[in-house]
Amino acid sequence: MKKSLRFASAALAVALAASCAAPAFAAGGSSFTKSETVYAVMNADGSIQSTTVSEHVYSASGLSKVTDQSTLTNIQNTESSAEFTQDGEKLVWNTDDTDVYYKGDTDRALPIQATVTYALDGQEAALEDLIGKSGHLTMTIALKNNETGTVNVNGTDRTIVTPLVTAVGVIFGQDATNVVAAHGLVESAAKSNVAAFVTLPGVKDSLSGLLPDELDTIEDYLQDTITVEADVTGLTCPQVMMACATSAAALGTDNVFDLSSLNDLTDGINQLNDAMSQLLDGASQLEDGTSQLASGVLALLDGANTLNNGAAALDEGLGQLTTGLDTLSSNNSALNSGAQQVADGVLASANKTLKEGGLIDTDMTWDNYAAVIDNILTMNDKTLAAGRRKIVRTVWEQAPSFKDSQLNLALYLSATKTNHDLEAALHLMQNYDPSMLCGLVQLLTTQEAKDTAKAELKYQVENSQDIADVRALKDSLAQIQYFVSSVGQYTAGVQTAADGAHSAKDGSAQLAAGTKTLYDSVNTLNDGASQLNDGTHQLNDGLNQFNEEGISKLTGALDQDQLHGLKTVLDEMTDRLENYTSFAGAPEDAESSVKFIYKTAETVAAANNAVAETETVKEGNIFTRLWQRIVDLFKF
């Protein structure tokens, strides 16, 4: 298995441990944030016995009269006495606390479904019938992704899934030895073993036919069926634990495969095709060149006697070449400096424009311009404020013709910014008193209207030419930065050529006196040229074979339609992943996130014992600490 999965071998432990801690929410644009952790207790065969959802609601300004949304039943406040009223799926909190924790039950189908089967010495049976027996145990966990949808790819509807990152762990007691986990990793702690996997259930079928068959480097992460084998003596109940979320980071690790890797792949295949074509062309040219070299060496052998006369002309020509290259390289510093000045001038101009537009306060640098522009494109408060100011300026400039929607503008500004902006807009209306309408508009404008206005502002700014120019600016700066780098490479090449010309000039003087030695050496060179000619033939044949048997199988199977289809599916699955933020419900104005924790319904006594045994081996062992967090997590 790839090295990256070794970092993920404790992914299940890290994922489950991470959900023990209360999340820390940063201040954002939403009125409050909501984090869900869904706990599912499974039967031995993977069917769901019960599902409990733990919710954490947070607002920096307090939760008084905050309207929450939940489909849960038997809701209980778990960490305070804060009260709420419930109307269907709406919960209204009545507390000044900034945090509320509650839990409830649900019978809703979970996004990932597991079916666990057991076989001892090849004979499948229910787990309860195998307890206490000995032999070779095979556990098979079939994973099904229930979060499906369709996307049209090249005129055909294709079923896709929401690609939830899923970690699976199987814990064995000391009765199990020789544990094997295909496409996974086995970690040992004292007398216990954990088989760990990280996979994307359903993604393999979603991408069926869009990836070359030879692409097996991601096979470990596209398994819908997981198999664990072990030799058991007096089998005790193995425990199955699972965790899934919308990202590897939410599971406590960023060292595993995700959809961005496939997006990089689609770009890389095109680049690989181009590079291989260039390599094959170069090999063919090299083969032609060495054939010509071999023929030329024979002519050189005959012409070596006349080389003495030609050596003088060569020495003169090299002198001219050296002089020319020295002149060219003397301009290297000015060329590098000029390129950097041009680039810095463009960056300064970009900074000036963005500052004047109110989009940034401090200058961008070549190290941070991409991050600064990405921040502008997130539609933060500064970006929206700049857009609002431009709208006001535009309306002011068009005042003579701006009649019908002036009151709407006033309502819009009152819902989104300050009285000063409102009064400026009302001043456009000659028949109204601004101070009187200011108070009236503020009184009549509802929160819903303000929210709608703010959403409209965001839409207008996102689709404005200014923001389109900001997006284009990022690409332009990247190209300029690449240009400066290319100039540096060019000047370095000029200097290298100049140094080489000086060396050649020194050698040309000796050449005139060494024509007899050269003549003898040409005989040896003739033999070497023949060998080189044979070698380039082999190189060309080998590259063509490599292309046919390797590269072409990887890239040739993917024509433009397939690449377009792959990109379409990846984009749609990425969108589904970004929109999957709640399981039991959350209001639209809340920032929400969700993760799922599954375990079989066995007791945790065996796991506790294993932890104690491990501690005797090495106190404070990191695996022991993570395992103990898992055990504590499932005591709900």
N, C-alpha and C positions, 0 to 999 in steps of 0.2 A: 504493500500500500504506500502511497506517496507520503513524503516526509511531513507534509502539512497536516495529515491526519494524526500524526503522532502528537502534535500540539493539541489536537482535538480529542485525544484519547480520554482526557478528563473532562470533555465538553459537557457530558451529561451531569457530572458532579458540579462543575462550575455553573451550569445553567440552573440547576435546582437550587444550589447554594445562593446564587445571585438573587433569586426571588424571595429569599428569607428577609432581606433587608428592605426597609421602606424606601421607595424611590424619592429622590430629591428633584423637584420640578423647578425649572428656571422660569422667571417671569416672562410671559409672552403676551401675544395679542388677545388670546382667548380669555373669557371671563373666569374660567376655571379649567383644571386638568383632571383627568380621570384615568386611573390605571387598574386594569383587571388582571387577576390571576385565576385561571380556571383549574380546579382540582378535580380529577376524575379517578374514582376507585374502580378498578377492573376486576372481573372474575378471572380465573386462571386461563380461560380460553380467550381473553381479551374483550369480551362483552362488558358493557358498562353497568356497574352496580349502582353507582350514585355519582352525582355531579354537584359540586359546591363551588360557587364563585365568590372570591374575595375582592372587594372594591375599595379603592382609596380615592377620595375626592378631595381636591385641594384648591384653595383660592387665597391669595395673599391678602385680600381685603375682607376675608371672612365669608362664611357661607349662609348668612342670613338671607332668607327668601330666594336662595339659589334653586332653580328648577333642574332636577336631575331626571334621568330616564333609565328605566330598568325593566326587563321582563322577568326578573327573579320572583320567586315565591318564598314565603317564610323569612322575610328580610329581618335581620337583627343587627343593631349597632353593636360592634364588638369592643370598642375601646373608649367610649364616652357615653354620657347620658343625653347627648343631643337628640332632639326630637324631630320628627318629620311627619308630614301629612302625605297621603297617597291617594291618587286619583287615577285608577287604571295603571298605566305604565309610567306615570309622572310622579316623581317624589319631590316635595318642596321642603328643604331643610330650614330649620328655625334655630340657628346658632351663630354666634359670632366667632366660633372656632375656625381656624384656617384649614384644619384637617378633619375628615370624617372617614372612619373605617367601618364597613359593614359587609355582611355576607348573606347569601341566599341560595336557594336550590333552583335547579332547572332540569327539564327533561329534553332539552333541545339536543339534536344530534351534533356531535363534536366534529371539527373539521378533518381530523385524522382518525381513522378507524383501524384498530389492530385485531387480527385474528391469529390466535396462538394455538399451535398444535404440537403434540409431543409424541415421540416414537422411541421405544426401547428395543435395541437390536433389530431395528427395521419394522417393528410392529407398532402401529399407531394406536394410542389409547388415551383416555382421559387422564389428567394429571393425578387425580385422587386414586386411580387404580395403579399408579406406578410408584407412589410413595413407599419407601422402605425397600424397593427392589434395587438390583445391581445390574450393570451392563453398560452398553454404549447408548447414551441419550442424544437424541437429535431434537432440538427445539426450532420450530419454524414460525416466524412472525411475519404475516402478510399485512402490508400497510396499504390502506385505501384513502385517497384524498377526496373528500366529499365536496370541497369548494371548487366547483367546475363552472365553466362558461364556454362560449363559442366565439370564434373570431374567423372572419373570412380571409382566407389566404389564397391569393391568385385565383379567385372565383369559386373557391370551395370552402364550405364551413368546416372548421376544425374544432374539436373539443380540447380545451385547455384547462389548467388548474391554477389556483392561487399557490405559488411555490413556497410553501411554508418550510423553513429549515427545521428539521426534526432530528433530535438526539435520542437514541435508544440505548438502554443499558440492561444487561441481564446479570444479576448477582447470584453466585453460587456459594454454598457453604463449603466446609472442609470435606464433604463427601465427594466433591467433584475434582477430577484431575485431568490433565491433558486437554484443557479447554482450547477449542479452535473456533475462530470467528472469521469466516470468509468476508472480505470487504470491510472488516472492522479491525479492532485492536483489543488485545487482552492485557489487562493490568492486574498484578497480584498484590495482595496485602495480607501478610501472615498466611493463614490457611484458607483465605477466601480469594475468589477471582471475580473480576468484572469484565464482561465483554461489552465494548462500547462501539457505537456506530453513529455517523452523521449522514443524513440522506435528505433528498428532496422528493417525497412521494408524489407520483403522478407526472413528474416532469419528463420522465423518459418517454411516456406515451404522447405527451403534448408535443415533443420534438421529433416524434417518429418520422423518418424519411427526410428530415431536414439536416441531419448530421451525417458525415461519412461513416461507414461501418468500421473503418480502421481507427476511428478516434476513440481509444479506450482509456485515455488518461483521466477521464472524469467518471469512469464506470463506478468507482467506489461510492460516489455521491448520488447516483441515480438508481439505487436499488429500491424496488417496491417489496421485495421479499428478503428477509434477513434470516440467516441460518447460523445456529450456534450448536457445536457438538462438544461432548465431554464424556469421559468415563466416570461412572458413578458407582459408589458402594453404599448401599442403604440410603437411597435417594431421599433428601429432604427437599422441601418446596423451594425451587428457585424463584427469585423475585424479579419482576419486569418493571422497569421504570422508563418513562418517556417524557420528553419536553419538546414543545414546538413553539415557534414564534415567527415573526415576519422578517427577522434578520439574525445573522450569526451573532452580532453584537448584543442583541437582546438575550441571547443564551449564554453570554459571558465570554465569548471568544470571537476573534476576527481572523482566525487562521484557517478557515475552511472555505470550500468552494461555494460560490454564489452566482447569481445570474450575470453580474458584471463581468465574470470571467468569460461567459459565452459571448457577451457583447464585444469584448476584446477579440475573441476568436474570429467573429465575422469580419472585423477590420483586418486582422492579421492574415486571414486566408488570401484576401486580395493582394496584400503586400507580398506574401510568400510566393504567389503566382508570378508577380512582376519580377521579384528577385531571382526566381529560378529561371525565368526566360532570359534575363540578362546573363546569368551564369552560363547557361547553355550556349548563348551567342558568343560569350567570351571564350568558352572552351573550343568552339568551332574555329574562331579566329586564331586562337593559340595554335591549334593543329595546323591550320594553313600557314601560320607564321613559321613554325618549326620546320615544315617541309621546305619552305623557301630558304630558311636558314641552312638546312643541310645542303641544298643546292648552292647556296652562296658560299659555304665554306670551301667547296671544291673550287669555285672560282677564286676564292681568296688564296687558296694554295698556289694556284698558277700566278696570281698577281702579287705574291709576297715579294718577288724580286724587284718589282717596281714601286714597292711601298716607300722606299727611301726618299724618292722624289716627292711622293704624295705626303710624306710626313711633314715636310716644311709647310705645304699648303694647309695641312690639318692644324699645325701649330698656330698659323696665322688666323685661321678661322675660329679656333678656340679662343684666341686672344680677343677677337671681336665679340664672340658670344659672352665671354666673361665680363667684358666692359659693359655690354648691354644689360646683362643680368645684375651687375653691380648698380647700374643706374636705376633699374627697376626696383631692386630691393631697398635702395636708399629712400624710396617713397613709402616703404611699408608702414613706418610709424605714423606718417601723416594720413595714410589711407585708413588705418585702424582708428586713429583719433577722429577723423572726419565721419566715419561710419557711426561711431559712438555719439558724436555730437548731433548727427541727424536723428538718431534714435532718441537721444535725450530731449531733443527739441520737440519731437512728436509726443513724447510722454508729458513734457511740460504743457504742451498745447491741450492734451487730453485732460490734465489736471485742472487747467484754467477753465476749460469748458464745463467740467463736472462741478467745479466749485461755484462758478457763476450760476449753474442750474440748481445749486443747493443740494446736490446729490452726495457730496463729500465735504469734510471739514479740513482734512489734512491731505498732503500730497501722496499719491501712489508712488511706489518704487518698482523697479524691475523685479524685485523679489515677491511683492505682494499684490501686484495689479490684478492678477486673475481672481484672488480671493476677494478683493475690494469690489470688483465688478460683479462677481457672483452674489455678494451681499446686497448690492444695489438691486439686482434682479430678483431678490427674495421678496420685493415689495414691502420693505420695512417702513417704519414711520417717516424716516427722512425722505425716502423715495416718494411716498404718497404725499408728503408735505410739498415737495418740489412740484409734483404734478398738479396739486391743488392751486399752487401759486400761478402756474402757467395758465390754468383754466380761468382764474380770475383776471389775469392780464389780457387774455384773449377776449373775454367778455367785455372788459373795459374798452379795448380797442375797437370792438364792434358795437359799441353802445348805441350809435344812431340807428342801426338796423336791428338791434336786439330788443324785441318788444314782448312777444307772446309768453316766453318762459322765464321772465325775470323773477316772478314770485317763486317758481320752482327752484331757481338758482338760490334764492334766499333761503328756502327750506333746506336745500342741499348743503349750503355752507353752515347753517345753524346746526345741522346734524353731524357735521364732520369737524368743525374747527371753532374758531373764536368769534366773539361778538364783533371784534374789529373787522373781520372779513365779511360778516353779515352786513354791518353798516355800510361798508364799501359797496356791496352789491345793491343794497336798498337805495343808495344814493343815485343809482342809475334811473330809478323810477321817479319821475318828476312829480307825480300826483300823490305821493305817499310820504308820510313823515317817518324817517328811518328809526328814530328812537321809540316811537309808538309800536311800529311793526316788529321791531327787534324783540321786545318783550312778548308780544303776541305769538310770534313764530316759535320762540323758545318754549312757550307754554303749551302750544298745540302739537309740537313735533314729538312723536312717540319714539320709544327706543327701537321699535321695529322699523320705523322710517329712517332713523339714524343708521341702523345696521344695513338697511337696503341701500342707503346713499353711500355708505362707506364701501359696500361691495361694488356699487356702480363705479365709484372713484377708482377702486383697484382695477376693475375691468378696463376702464378708459386708459389708465396709465399703462397697464400691461400691454395694451394693443396700440399704444401711441408710437409715432415715428421716433420720439426721443428714446424710448426704451429699445426700439429696434436698432437705433444707432449705437446705444450702449452695448448691445449684444455683438454688433459688428465690430465695435472698438476692441473687444477682447481678442478676436481673431486677428485684427490688424496689428495689435501690439505684439502678439505671438509671432507673426510673420516678420515684423521688424527685428525682434530679438533674434530670430533665426538668421536674418540677413547679417546682423553684426557678427554672429558666430561664424557664418560662412566667409565673411571678409577676413576674419582672423585665420581661418584655415587656408585661405588663398595666399595671404602674405607669408604664412609659415612655409607653404610650398615653394614660393618664390625664393625665400632665403635658402631652403634646402637645395634648390636647383643651382643657385649661385655658388654655394659651397661645393657642390659636385662639379660645376664647371671649372672652378679653381683647381680642384684635384686633377681633372682631366687635362688642364693646361700644363700642370707640372709633369704629368705623364707623357704628354706629346713630345716634350724635349728629349726624354729618354728614348721614345719610340724611334726617333731618327737614327740613334746609334745602335738600336737593338734589332734591326730588321732580320739579321741572320738567326738570332735566337727565336724571333717570332715565326720565321719560316719553319724551324724545327717544331715549334709549338703548334703550328697550324695542323700538322699531321695528327697530333694528339687531339686537337679540337675537332678534327673531322670525325674521329671515332666517337667523341662525346656527342657531336651533333646527331649522329646516326642513332645513338641510344636515346637522346632527347626526343627525336622524331618518333621513335617507337613508343616512348613513354606518353607523349601527348595523345597519340592514337588511343592508348589504353585509358587515359584520363577522360577523353571525350566519350569513348564507349561506356566507361563506368558511370559518368554523369547522366548519360541518356538512360542507362539501366536504372540508376537511382531515381530518376524522375518518373520513369514508367512504373517501377515497382513500389516506389515510396511516395514521393510528393504528389504525383498525379492521382494516386488512390486517395490521398487526403484532401486535395483541393480540386482535382479535376471532376469529381462527382458532384461538386457544388457549382452549378451554373448560376447565372444572375437571378433567375426566378427562385431558385432554392435559397440563395443568400437573402433575397428580398423577403421570402416567406419566413426564414429564420428570424430576421430582424423584426418582422411584423409580430410574430408569436412572442418573442422576447419582450418587445415593448408593451404588448397587451398584458402579459403576465406581471411585468414590473408595475404597471398601473394598478392591477388587481391587488398586488402586494401592498402598495402604498395606501390604498383605500381600505385595507382590512385592519381597522383600528379598534373594533369593539365586537364582543360576542353577545353580551347580555343587554346592550343598548347604551347609547350615550348621546346627549344633545349635540346638535350640529355646531354649536358655538364652543364646544369643549375640545381641548387637545386630549386625545385618548390613545391608549395603547393596550395590547392584550398579549398574554402568553398562556400556554396550556401545560399542565403538569399531570401525568398519568402514573398510576402504580397499581399493581395487583394487590388484592385485599388481604395479603398475609400480614402477620404481625411483624414488628420490626425488632423483635427480641434477638433473632439470629444476627441481624446486622449490628446491633448493639454489642453482642458478644464478639463479633469479628473486629469491631473497633477497639474493644478492650484488649484483644489479643495483639493487635497491631501496635498499640501503645507500648506494650512490653518489649516489642522489637526496637522501636525508635520513638521516643517521646517527642511529640510535636511534629511527627511526620505529616507532610502536607496532604498526602492522600488520606490519612486518617482524619484530618480536620475537615476535608471536603466531604468525606463519607459521613462523618457525624452530622454535618449540616443537612445532608440528604435525609438522614434518619429523623432529625428534628423536624424537617420540613413536612414530612408526611404524618406527623402526629396531630392531625386535625379531625 
